[in-house]
Amino acid sequence: MRDCHRKHHETDGGRALIARVFRVLGIDRIWLCVAFGIFLIPNFSFAETGAEKTTTNMPLGEAIGQVLAVPGDADYGAYLATECVTCHQRQAANHAIPVIDGLPREYFVEAMLEYKYRLRENSVMQAIMTSLGMEELAALATYFSTKD
């Protein structure tokens, strides 16, 4: 049993330890979200290696059009959304973190690319957007646009 527990600890990159420390310190969820962004996102990527990513070399409007042209897989979006809903709850207890369920697909894509292009200020969202490719963004946009 201990070997199994130790093996899990070795493979989770210390995430369990970080979560345990925050729970012991009694830090609110909002702070956990910020900590997630600071400690984990630089080592985190939705996209597979070599996946096509939207680059900030093209104009924003062109990038939006390219992402919207990708048919979004809602099931893939649901899988990816498990990271999003850590902070973006169905009912906003904290108005600083908006509810994203039900956002129109076009608005979602535009807003996310504005973070990627650093036109919207939020270091956590900017870091997340650096790891998303067109396929992932299209899938998330489709998934969240179908949520109530």
C-alpha positions in Angstrom: 0.0 0.0 0.0 2.8 2.4 0.9 4.6 1.7 -2.4 1.4 2.4 -4.3 1.0 5.7 -2.4 4.6 6.6 -2.9 4.4 5.8 -6.7 1.3 8.1 -7.0 3.2 10.9 -5.2 6.2 10.5 -7.5 4.0 10.7 -10.7 1.8 13.6 -9.8 4.6 16.1 -9.9 3.9 17.3 -6.4 0.4 18.5 -7.2 -1.1 16.5 -4.3 1.4 18.0 -1.9 0.6 21.5 -3.1 -3.1 20.9 -2.7 -2.7 19.4 0.8 -0.6 22.5 1.9 -3.3 24.9 0.7 -6.0 22.9 2.5 -4.0 22.9 5.7 -3.4 26.6 5.4 -7.2 27.1 4.8 -6.7 29.1 1.7 -9.9 29.9 -0.2 -10.7 28.5 -3.6 -9.9 31.8 -5.3 -6.4 31.6 -3.9 -6.1 28.0 -5.0 -7.0 29.1 -8.5 -4.3 31.8 -8.4 -1.8 29.2 -7.0 -2.8 26.8 -9.8 -1.9 29.4 -12.3 1.4 30.4 -10.7 2.7 26.9 -9.9 1.2 24.5 -12.3 0.3 26.2 -15.6 3.9 26.8 -16.8 4.3 22.9 -16.8 0.8 22.2 -18.2 -0.4 21.9 -21.7 -3.8 20.8 -23.2 -2.3 20.5 -26.6 -0.2 17.5 -27.7 3.3 18.1 -28.9 3.3 19.3 -32.4 -0.3 20.3 -32.4 -1.1 23.4 -34.5 -1.4 26.4 -32.3 -3.0 29.8 -33.0 -0.1 32.2 -33.2 -0.1 35.8 -32.3 1.7 36.5 -35.6 -1.6 36.7 -37.5 -4.1 39.5 -36.9 -6.7 38.8 -34.2 -9.6 38.7 -36.6 -7.9 36.1 -38.8 -7.1 34.0 -35.7 -10.7 34.2 -34.6 -11.9 33.1 -38.1 -9.5 30.2 -38.2 -10.6 28.9 -34.8 -14.3 29.3 -35.7 -13.7 27.4 -38.9 -12.6 24.3 -36.9 -15.6 22.2 -36.0 -15.6 21.9 -32.2 -15.9 18.5 -30.7 -18.2 19.0 -27.6 -17.1 15.7 -26.0 -13.4 16.7 -26.3 -14.4 20.1 -24.9 -16.1 18.5 -21.9 -12.9 16.6 -21.2 -10.8 19.7 -21.4 -13.3 21.8 -19.4 -12.5 19.9 -16.2 -9.6 22.3 -15.7 -11.8 25.4 -16.5 -14.6 24.6 -14.0 -12.1 24.5 -11.2 -12.4 28.2 -11.1 -15.4 29.0 -13.4 -18.3 27.7 -11.3 -21.9 27.4 -12.5 -22.9 30.1 -10.1 -20.5 33.0 -9.6 -19.9 33.3 -5.8 -17.1 35.7 -6.8 -17.8 38.1 -9.6 -14.1 38.3 -10.5 -14.4 34.8 -12.0 -17.3 34.8 -14.5 -19.6 32.0 -15.3 -18.8 30.7 -18.8 -21.6 28.1 -19.3 -23.8 29.2 -22.1 -21.5 31.8 -23.7 -21.9 32.1 -27.4 -19.2 30.2 -29.3 -18.0 33.3 -31.2 -17.8 35.4 -28.0 -15.9 32.6 -26.2 -13.3 32.3 -29.0 -12.8 36.1 -29.2 -12.4 36.5 -25.5 -10.0 33.6 -25.2 -7.9 34.9 -28.0 -7.8 38.3 -26.5 -6.1 36.7 -23.5 -3.7 35.0 -25.8 -2.9 38.3 -27.5 -2.6 39.9 -24.1 -5.4 42.4 -24.9 -7.2 41.2 -21.7 -5.4 41.4 -18.4 -5.3 38.2 -16.4 -2.0 36.4 -15.9 -3.7 33.0 -15.2 -5.9 33.1 -18.3 -3.0 34.4 -20.4 -0.9 31.5 -19.3 -3.6 29.0 -20.0 -4.2 30.4 -23.4 -0.5 29.9 -24.4 -1.1 26.1 -24.1 -4.3 25.9 -26.2 -4.3 25.1 -29.9 -7.1 25.9 -32.3 -8.7 22.4 -31.9 -8.8 22.7 -28.1 -10.2 26.2 -28.2 -12.8 25.2 -30.7 -13.8 22.2 -28.6 -14.1 24.3 -25.4 -16.1 27.0 -27.2 -18.5 24.4 -28.6 -18.9 22.7 -25.2 -19.5 25.8 -23.2 -21.9 27.3 -25.8 -24.1 24.2 -25.3 -24.2 24.5 -21.5 -27.1 26.2 -19.7 
